[in-house]
Amino acid sequence: MSADDRQTRLKVCKHIRSKESFHSETPLEEDDFHSGIYWCNMTGDGMGPDGACADSEDCGPDRECYES
């Protein structure tokens, strides 16, 4: 993973969750065993409070519901 990728990962909303969030030191890094399923901890759903999809690529500072 490049330094740019690491910086991008740091800008993911604190409310994004995946199964790996509970057992991995790097829950947003995808590998061969990553589930690829995300949800928003604010809504408990695959959609954020703004109605857009909750995932590691879209839950960033450009969303109004984002929190760092």
Summary of the structure (lengths in Angstrom):
residues: 68
radius of gyration: 11.5
end to end distance: 21.3
largest distance: 31.7
contacts: 160
relative contact order: 0.23
helix: 18%
strand: 13%
